[in-house]
């Protein structure tokens, strides 16, 4: 039986879906409450957010949340393109390399930005 690389691609996809389903709504709600003035004025100020992301634990959580959602989005985009008719072998391979390559590049840029904040 041939070994597949699919579990390696499904892991970030599943993690990103879980994060997007559980954490992203909370972040959206927090931002909405702050914009409506239902939270203290400095709740999402630059200084507070920078202090959270500037700490190693905050940077790690930020990296985990954003990176997994990037990989989830890349896989969703690839599958959507396949559903829309991108089915030739060479085109599917190019689409996969493009989607996952962009997710990898964005993940590296995120890591570099978070390290620069430290």
DSSP file (Angstrom, degrees, kcal/mol; ACC not computed):
  #  RESIDUE AA STRUCTURE BP1 BP2  ACC     N-H-->O    O-->H-N    N-H-->O    O-->H-N    TCO  KAPPA ALPHA  PHI   PSI    X-CA   Y-CA   Z-CA
    1    1 A X              0   0    0      0, 0.0     2,-0.1     0, 0.0     0, 0.0   0.000 360.0 360.0 360.0 130.6    0.0    0.0    0.0
    2    2 A X        -     0   0    0      1,-0.1     2,-0.3     0, 0.0     0, 0.0  -0.449 360.0-118.7 -75.5 144.7    1.4    3.4   -1.0
    3    3 A X        -     0   0    0     -2,-0.1     2,-0.3     2,-0.0    -1,-0.1  -0.599  27.1-147.1 -83.3 145.0    1.9    6.0    1.6
    4    4 A X        -     0   0    0     -2,-0.3     3,-0.3     1,-0.1     4,-0.1  -0.836  17.6-151.2-113.3 149.6    0.0    9.3    1.3
    5    5 A X  S >> S+     0   0    0     -2,-0.3     4,-1.0     1,-0.2     3,-0.9   0.388  74.2 101.8 -92.5   1.3    1.0   12.8    2.2
    6    6 A X  H >> S+     0   0    0      1,-0.3     4,-2.5     2,-0.2     3,-0.7   0.852  71.2  59.2 -59.2 -38.4   -2.6   13.7    2.7
    7    7 A X  H 3> S+     0   0    0     -3,-0.3     4,-1.8     1,-0.2    -1,-0.3   0.866 102.0  56.2 -59.4 -32.4   -2.6   13.5    6.5
    8    8 A X  H <> S+     0   0    0     -3,-0.9     4,-0.7     1,-0.2    -1,-0.2   0.827 113.0  40.9 -66.7 -30.6    0.1   16.2    6.5
    9    9 A X  H <X S+     0   0    0     -4,-1.0     4,-1.2    -3,-0.7    -2,-0.2   0.784 112.7  54.3 -86.0 -29.6   -2.2   18.5    4.6
   10   10 A X  H  X S+     0   0    0     -4,-2.5     4,-3.1     2,-0.2     5,-0.3   0.808  97.1  66.2 -74.5 -28.8   -5.3   17.6    6.5
   11   11 A X  H  X S+     0   0    0     -4,-1.8     4,-2.5    -5,-0.2     5,-0.2   0.960 107.0  37.2 -61.2 -54.2   -3.8   18.4    9.9
   12   12 A X  H  X S+     0   0    0     -4,-0.7     4,-2.7     1,-0.2    60,-0.3   0.863 117.0  54.9 -66.8 -31.2   -3.4   22.2    9.4
   13   13 A X  H  X S+     0   0    0     -4,-1.2     4,-2.2     2,-0.2    -2,-0.2   0.948 112.0  42.1 -63.5 -47.6   -6.7   22.2    7.5
   14   14 A X  H  X S+     0   0    0     -4,-3.1     4,-2.3     2,-0.2    -2,-0.2   0.902 115.5  49.7 -66.2 -41.4   -8.6   20.6   10.4
   15   15 A X  H  X S+     0   0    0     -4,-2.5     4,-2.6    -5,-0.3    -1,-0.2   0.917 111.6  49.1 -63.8 -42.4   -6.8   22.7   12.9
   16   16 A X  H  X S+     0   0    0     -4,-2.7     4,-2.8    52,-0.3    -2,-0.2   0.878 110.4  50.7 -64.9 -37.9   -7.6   25.9   10.9
   17   17 A X  H  X S+     0   0    0     -4,-2.2     4,-2.0     2,-0.2    -1,-0.2   0.899 111.3  48.3 -65.5 -40.0  -11.2   24.9   10.7
   18   18 A X  H  X S+     0   0    0     -4,-2.3     4,-2.3     2,-0.2     5,-0.3   0.927 114.2  45.7 -65.3 -45.0  -11.5   24.3   14.4
   19   19 A X  H  X>S+     0   0    0     -4,-2.6     4,-2.4     1,-0.2     5,-1.7   0.923 112.9  50.5 -63.5 -44.4   -9.8   27.6   15.1
   20   20 A X  H  <5S+     0   0    0     -4,-2.8     5,-0.4     1,-0.2    -1,-0.2   0.860 115.3  43.6 -63.2 -34.5  -12.0   29.4   12.6
   21   21 A X  H  <5S+     0   0    0     -4,-2.0    -1,-0.2    -5,-0.2    -2,-0.2   0.832 127.0  26.6 -79.9 -32.5  -15.1   27.9   14.1
   22   22 A X  H  <5S+     0   0    0     -4,-2.3     4,-0.4    -5,-0.2    -3,-0.2   0.844 130.3  27.2-101.9 -39.2  -14.3   28.3   17.8
   23   23 A X  T  X5S+     0   0    0     -4,-2.4     4,-2.0    -5,-0.3     3,-0.4   0.859 109.0  63.1 -97.0 -40.4  -12.0   31.3   18.2
   24   24 A X  H  ><S+     0   0    0     -5,-1.7     4,-2.5     1,-0.2     5,-0.2   0.881 100.9  52.9 -58.6 -42.0  -12.7   33.6   15.2
   25   25 A X  H  > S+     0   0    0     -5,-0.4     4,-2.5     1,-0.2    -1,-0.2   0.888 109.1  51.0 -60.9 -35.9  -16.4   34.3   16.3
   26   26 A X  H  > S+     0   0    0     -4,-0.4     4,-2.5    -3,-0.4    -1,-0.2   0.901 110.4  48.5 -65.5 -40.2  -15.1   35.3   19.7
   27   27 A X  H  X S+     0   0    0     -4,-2.0     4,-2.2     2,-0.2    -2,-0.2   0.890 112.2  48.9 -66.4 -38.8  -12.6   37.7   18.2
   28   28 A X  H  X S+     0   0    0     -4,-2.5     4,-2.6     2,-0.2    -2,-0.2   0.920 112.1  48.8 -65.5 -43.5  -15.3   39.2   15.9
   29   29 A X  H  X S+     0   0    0     -4,-2.5     4,-2.8     2,-0.2     5,-0.2   0.910 110.5  51.0 -62.6 -42.8  -17.6   39.6   18.9
   30   30 A X  H  X S+     0   0    0     -4,-2.5     4,-2.0     1,-0.2    -1,-0.2   0.916 112.3  46.4 -60.7 -44.4  -14.9   41.3   20.9
   31   31 A X  H  X S+     0   0    0     -4,-2.2     4,-2.3     2,-0.2    -2,-0.2   0.898 112.6  50.5 -65.5 -40.6  -14.1   43.7   18.1
   32   32 A X  H  X S+     0   0    0     -4,-2.6     4,-1.8     2,-0.2    -2,-0.2   0.928 110.6  48.5 -63.4 -45.5  -17.8   44.4   17.6
   33   33 A X  H  <>S+     0   0    0     -4,-2.8     5,-2.4     1,-0.2     6,-0.7   0.883 112.4  49.4 -62.8 -38.1  -18.4   45.1   21.3
   34   34 A X  H ><5S+     0   0    0     -4,-2.0     3,-0.9    -5,-0.2    -1,-0.2   0.896 110.5  49.7 -68.0 -39.3  -15.3   47.4   21.3
   35   35 A X  H 3<5S+     0   0    0     -4,-2.3    -1,-0.2     1,-0.2    -2,-0.2   0.792 108.7  52.7 -71.6 -26.4  -16.5   49.3   18.3
   36   36 A X  T 3<5S-     0   0    0     -4,-1.8    -1,-0.2    -5,-0.2    -2,-0.2   0.503 116.6-114.8 -84.0  -3.9  -20.0   49.8   19.8
   37   37 A X  T < 5S+     0   0    0     -3,-0.9    -3,-0.2    -4,-0.3    -2,-0.1   0.658  81.4 124.5  81.6  16.1  -18.4   51.2   22.9
   38   38 A X      < +     0   0    0     -5,-2.4     2,-0.3    -6,-0.2    -4,-0.2   0.510  66.9  57.3 -87.0  -4.7  -19.6   48.4   25.2
   39   39 A X  S    S-     0   0    0     -6,-0.7     5,-0.1    -5,-0.2     4,-0.0  -0.807 108.2 -76.2-115.1 161.6  -16.0   47.8   26.3
   40   40 A X    >   -     0   0    0     -2,-0.3     3,-2.0     1,-0.1     4,-0.3  -0.213  47.6-111.5 -55.2 151.3  -13.6   50.2   27.9
   41   41 A X  T 3  S+     0   0    0      1,-0.3     3,-0.4     2,-0.1    -1,-0.1   0.810 115.9  43.5 -59.0 -33.4  -12.1   52.7   25.4
   42   42 A X  T >  S+     0   0    0      1,-0.2     3,-1.3     2,-0.1    -1,-0.3   0.224  79.4 108.9 -98.7  16.8   -8.6   51.3   25.7
   43   43 A X  T <  S+     0   0    0     -3,-2.0    -1,-0.2     1,-0.3    -2,-0.1   0.890  95.4  22.7 -60.9 -40.4   -9.6   47.6   25.6
   44   44 A X  T 3  S+     0   0    0     -3,-0.4    -1,-0.3    -4,-0.3    -2,-0.1  -0.112  92.2 146.0-116.8  35.0   -8.2   47.2   22.0
   45   45 A X    <>  -     0   0    0     -3,-1.3     4,-2.5     1,-0.1     5,-0.3  -0.269  62.1-110.7 -68.7 160.1   -5.7   50.1   22.0
   46   46 A X  H  > S+     0   0    0      1,-0.2     4,-2.9     2,-0.2     5,-0.2   0.901 117.0  53.6 -57.9 -43.0   -2.5   49.7   20.2
   47   47 A X  H  > S+     0   0    0      1,-0.2     4,-1.9     2,-0.2    -1,-0.2   0.906 111.1  44.6 -62.4 -42.8   -0.5   49.6   23.4
   48   48 A X  H  > S+     0   0    0      2,-0.2     4,-2.1    -6,-0.2    -1,-0.2   0.930 115.9  45.5 -68.3 -45.3   -2.5   46.8   24.9
   49   49 A X  H  X S+     0   0    0     -4,-2.5     4,-2.7     1,-0.2     5,-0.3   0.913 113.5  50.4 -65.0 -41.1   -2.6   44.7   21.7
   50   50 A X  H  X S+     0   0    0     -4,-2.9     4,-2.1    -5,-0.3    -1,-0.2   0.868 109.0  52.5 -64.3 -35.9    1.2   45.3   21.2
   51   51 A X  H  X S+     0   0    0     -4,-1.9     4,-0.7    -5,-0.2    -1,-0.2   0.893 111.9  45.7 -66.4 -39.1    1.9   44.3   24.8
   52   52 A X  H >< S+     0   0    0     -4,-2.1     3,-0.8     1,-0.2     6,-0.4   0.951 118.3  40.7 -68.1 -49.3   -0.1   41.0   24.3
   53   53 A X  H 3< S+     0   0    0     -4,-2.7    -2,-0.2     1,-0.2    -1,-0.2   0.773 108.7  62.8 -72.6 -25.0    1.5   40.1   21.0
   54   54 A X  H 3< S+     0   0    0     -4,-2.1    -1,-0.2    -5,-0.3     2,-0.2   0.701  87.8  84.1 -72.9 -19.2    4.9   41.3   22.2
   55   55 A X  S <X S-     0   0    0     -3,-0.8     4,-2.6    -4,-0.7     5,-0.2  -0.601  89.0-122.6 -81.3 146.8    5.0   38.6   24.9
   56   56 A X  H  > S+     0   0    0     -2,-0.2     4,-2.0     1,-0.2     5,-0.1   0.861 111.2  49.2 -60.9 -36.7    6.2   35.2   23.7
   57   57 A X  H  > S+     0   0    0      2,-0.2     4,-2.3     1,-0.2    -1,-0.2   0.907 112.0  47.9 -70.4 -40.8    3.0   33.4   24.7
   58   58 A X  H  > S+     0   0    0     -6,-0.4     4,-2.6     1,-0.2    -2,-0.2   0.891 112.2  49.9 -64.8 -39.3    0.8   36.0   23.0
   59   59 A X  H  X S+     0   0    0     -4,-2.6     4,-2.6    -7,-0.3    -2,-0.2   0.887 110.1  50.9 -65.8 -38.3    2.9   35.8   19.9
   60   60 A X  H  X S+     0   0    0     -4,-2.0     4,-2.5    -5,-0.2    -2,-0.2   0.917 112.6  45.2 -65.7 -43.0    2.7   32.0   19.9
   61   61 A X  H  X S+     0   0    0     -4,-2.3     4,-2.7     2,-0.2     5,-0.2   0.923 113.6  50.1 -66.2 -43.5   -1.1   32.0   20.2
   62   62 A X  H  X S+     0   0    0     -4,-2.6     4,-2.6     1,-0.2     5,-0.3   0.923 112.1  48.4 -59.6 -44.5   -1.3   34.7   17.5
   63   63 A X  H  X S+     0   0    0     -4,-2.6     4,-2.7     1,-0.2     5,-0.4   0.927 112.1  48.5 -61.6 -45.5    0.9   32.6   15.3
   64   64 A X  H  X S+     0   0    0     -4,-2.5     4,-1.7     2,-0.2     5,-0.2   0.914 114.6  45.2 -62.6 -43.5   -1.1   29.4   15.9
   65   65 A X  H  X S+     0   0    0     -4,-2.7     4,-1.5     2,-0.2    -2,-0.2   0.957 120.1  37.7 -66.7 -50.7   -4.5   31.1   15.3
   66   66 A X  H  X S+     0   0    0     -4,-2.6     4,-2.0    -5,-0.2    -2,-0.2   0.918 116.6  50.5 -71.7 -43.2   -3.5   33.0   12.1
   67   67 A X  H  X S+     0   0    0     -4,-2.7     4,-2.1    -5,-0.3     5,-0.2   0.913 110.7  48.2 -64.3 -42.8   -1.3   30.3   10.6
   68   68 A X  H  X S+     0   0    0     -4,-1.7     4,-2.1    -5,-0.4   -52,-0.3   0.885 111.5  50.7 -67.1 -35.0   -3.8   27.5   10.9
   69   69 A X  H  X S+     0   0    0     -4,-1.5     4,-2.5    -5,-0.2    -1,-0.2   0.858 107.6  54.5 -69.1 -32.8   -6.5   29.7    9.4
   70   70 A X  H  X S+     0   0    0     -4,-2.0     4,-2.2     2,-0.2    -2,-0.2   0.931 110.8  44.7 -62.7 -45.4   -4.2   30.5    6.5
   71   71 A X  H  X S+     0   0    0     -4,-2.1     4,-2.1     2,-0.2    -2,-0.2   0.868 112.2  52.3 -68.5 -35.5   -3.7   26.8    5.8
   72   72 A X  H  X S+     0   0    0     -4,-2.1     4,-2.5   -60,-0.3    -2,-0.2   0.932 111.0  47.4 -62.5 -45.8   -7.4   26.1    6.2
   73   73 A X  H  X S+     0   0    0     -4,-2.5     4,-2.6     1,-0.2    -2,-0.2   0.882 109.8  53.3 -64.5 -38.4   -8.2   28.9    3.7
   74   74 A X  H  X S+     0   0    0     -4,-2.2     4,-2.2     2,-0.2    -1,-0.2   0.921 111.5  45.0 -62.6 -44.2   -5.6   27.6    1.2
   75   75 A X  H  X S+     0   0    0     -4,-2.1     4,-2.5     2,-0.2     5,-0.2   0.910 113.1  50.5 -67.6 -41.3   -7.1   24.1    1.3
   76   76 A X  H  X S+     0   0    0     -4,-2.5     4,-2.4     1,-0.2    -2,-0.2   0.918 111.4  49.0 -61.4 -42.6  -10.6   25.5    0.9
   77   77 A X  H  X S+     0   0    0     -4,-2.6     4,-2.5     2,-0.2    -2,-0.2   0.913 111.0  50.1 -63.6 -42.7   -9.6   27.6   -2.0
   78   78 A X  H  X S+     0   0    0     -4,-2.2     4,-1.9     1,-0.2    -2,-0.2   0.928 113.1  45.3 -61.6 -45.6   -7.9   24.7   -3.7
   79   79 A X  H  X S+     0   0    0     -4,-2.5     4,-2.2     2,-0.2    -1,-0.2   0.861 111.4  53.3 -67.9 -35.0  -10.9   22.4   -3.3
   80   80 A X  H  X S+     0   0    0     -4,-2.4     4,-1.7     2,-0.2    -2,-0.2   0.918 108.6  49.5 -65.3 -43.0  -13.2   25.2   -4.5
   81   81 A X  H  <>S+     0   0    0     -4,-2.5     5,-2.2     1,-0.2     4,-0.3   0.885 110.4  51.2 -62.6 -37.7  -11.2   25.7   -7.6
   82   82 A X  H ><5S+     0   0    0     -4,-1.9     3,-1.2     1,-0.2    -1,-0.2   0.905 109.0  50.3 -65.3 -40.6  -11.3   21.9   -8.2
   83   83 A X  H 3<5S+     0   0    0     -4,-2.2    -1,-0.2     1,-0.3    -2,-0.2   0.801 105.1  58.7 -66.3 -28.4  -15.1   22.0   -7.8
   84   84 A X  T 3<5S-     0   0    0     -4,-1.7    -1,-0.3    -5,-0.1    -2,-0.2   0.484 133.8 -82.6 -82.3  -2.0  -15.3   24.8  -10.3
   85   85 A X  T < 5S+     0   0    0     -3,-1.2     2,-1.7    -4,-0.3     3,-0.3   0.466  83.6 135.3 120.9   2.4  -13.6   22.7  -13.0
   86   86 A X      < +     0   0    0     -5,-2.2    -1,-0.2     1,-0.2    -2,-0.1  -0.632  30.4 132.4 -80.4  88.5   -9.9   22.8  -12.5
   87   87 A X        +     0   0    0     -2,-1.7    -1,-0.2    -3,-0.1    -5,-0.1   0.544  21.1 112.6-122.1 -10.6   -9.5   19.1  -12.9
   88   88 A X  S  > S-     0   0    0     -3,-0.3     4,-3.0     1,-0.1     5,-0.3  -0.401  72.1-122.6 -65.3 144.5   -6.6   18.5  -15.4
   89   89 A X  H  > S+     0   0    0      1,-0.2     4,-2.2     2,-0.2     5,-0.2   0.908 109.5  45.0 -57.9 -47.7   -3.7   16.9  -13.6
   90   90 A X  H  > S+     0   0    0      1,-0.2     4,-2.2     2,-0.2    -1,-0.2   0.895 115.5  47.9 -65.4 -39.5   -1.1   19.6  -14.4
   91   91 A X  H  > S+     0   0    0      2,-0.2     4,-2.7     1,-0.2    -2,-0.2   0.888 110.6  51.2 -70.0 -38.7   -3.5   22.4  -13.5
   92   92 A X  H  X S+     0   0    0     -4,-3.0     4,-2.5     2,-0.2    -2,-0.2   0.906 110.6  49.4 -63.2 -40.7   -4.5   20.7  -10.2
   93   93 A X  H  X S+     0   0    0     -4,-2.2     4,-2.5    -5,-0.3    -2,-0.2   0.916 112.2  47.5 -64.5 -43.0   -0.8   20.4   -9.3
   94   94 A X  H  X S+     0   0    0     -4,-2.2     4,-2.4     2,-0.2    -2,-0.2   0.904 112.1  50.4 -64.1 -41.9   -0.2   24.0  -10.2
   95   95 A X  H  X S+     0   0    0     -4,-2.7     4,-2.9     2,-0.2     5,-0.2   0.917 111.5  48.0 -62.6 -43.8   -3.3   25.1   -8.1
   96   96 A X  H  X S+     0   0    0     -4,-2.5     4,-2.6     1,-0.2     5,-0.4   0.934 113.1  47.4 -63.4 -46.0   -2.1   23.0   -5.1
   97   97 A X  H  X S+     0   0    0     -4,-2.5     4,-1.8     1,-0.2    -1,-0.2   0.887 114.6  47.5 -63.7 -38.0    1.4   24.4   -5.3
   98   98 A X  H  X S+     0   0    0     -4,-2.4     4,-2.5    -5,-0.2     5,-0.2   0.956 115.1  43.4 -67.7 -50.3    0.1   28.0   -5.7
   99   99 A X  H  X S+     0   0    0     -4,-2.9     4,-1.9     1,-0.2    -2,-0.2   0.948 121.2  39.0 -62.3 -50.2   -2.4   27.7   -2.8
  100  100 A X  H  X S+     0   0    0     -4,-2.6     4,-2.4    -5,-0.2    -1,-0.2   0.824 114.1  55.5 -72.7 -30.0   -0.1   26.0   -0.4
  101  101 A X  H  X S+     0   0    0     -4,-1.8     4,-2.6    -5,-0.4    -1,-0.2   0.908 108.6  47.7 -66.0 -41.5    2.9   28.1   -1.5
  102  102 A X  H  X S+     0   0    0     -4,-2.5     4,-2.6     2,-0.2    -2,-0.2   0.895 112.0  50.0 -65.6 -39.1    1.0   31.3   -0.7
  103  103 A X  H  X S+     0   0    0     -4,-1.9     4,-2.1    -5,-0.2    -2,-0.2   0.904 112.0  47.9 -64.9 -40.0    0.0   29.9    2.7
  104  104 A X  H  X S+     0   0    0     -4,-2.4     4,-2.3     2,-0.2    -2,-0.2   0.919 112.8  48.1 -66.1 -43.0    3.6   28.9    3.4
  105  105 A X  H  X S+     0   0    0     -4,-2.6     4,-2.4     1,-0.2    -2,-0.2   0.915 112.8  48.0 -63.9 -43.0    4.8   32.4    2.3
  106  106 A X  H  X S+     0   0    0     -4,-2.6     4,-2.3     2,-0.2    -1,-0.2   0.871 110.5  52.4 -65.8 -36.2    2.2   34.1    4.5
  107  107 A X  H  X S+     0   0    0     -4,-2.1     4,-2.4     2,-0.2    -2,-0.2   0.907 110.3  47.6 -65.4 -41.6    3.1   31.9    7.4
  108  108 A X  H  X S+     0   0    0     -4,-2.3     4,-2.4     2,-0.2    -2,-0.2   0.895 111.9  49.6 -65.8 -39.9    6.8   32.8    7.1
  109  109 A X  H  X S+     0   0    0     -4,-2.4     4,-2.4     2,-0.2    -2,-0.2   0.895 110.5  51.0 -65.6 -38.8    5.9   36.5    6.8
  110  110 A X  H  X S+     0   0    0     -4,-2.3     4,-2.5     2,-0.2    -2,-0.2   0.927 110.6  48.5 -61.8 -45.6    3.7   36.2    9.9
  111  111 A X  H  X S+     0   0    0     -4,-2.4     4,-2.2     1,-0.2    -2,-0.2   0.910 111.9  49.2 -62.0 -42.3    6.6   34.5   11.8
  112  112 A X  H  X S+     0   0    0     -4,-2.4     4,-2.1     1,-0.2    -1,-0.2   0.900 111.6  49.2 -64.5 -40.3    9.0   37.2   10.7
  113  113 A X  H  X S+     0   0    0     -4,-2.4     4,-1.5     2,-0.2    -2,-0.2   0.906 111.8  48.1 -65.9 -41.1    6.6   40.0   11.8
  114  114 A X  H  X S+     0   0    0     -4,-2.5     4,-1.2     1,-0.2    -2,-0.2   0.867 111.8  49.5 -69.7 -34.6    6.0   38.4   15.2
  115  115 A X  H  < S+     0   0    0     -4,-2.2    -1,-0.2    -5,-0.2    -2,-0.2   0.879 108.1  54.5 -68.5 -36.7    9.7   37.9   15.7
  116  116 A X  H  < S+     0   0    0     -4,-2.1    -2,-0.2     1,-0.2    -1,-0.2   0.824 104.6  54.5 -65.7 -30.9   10.3   41.6   14.8
  117  117 A X  H  <        0   0    0     -4,-1.5    -1,-0.2     1,-0.3    -2,-0.2   0.844 360.0 360.0 -70.2 -33.7    7.8   42.7   17.4
  118  118 A X     <        0   0    0     -4,-1.2    -1,-0.3    -3,-0.1    -2,-0.2   0.524 360.0 360.0 -62.0 360.0    9.7   40.8   20.1
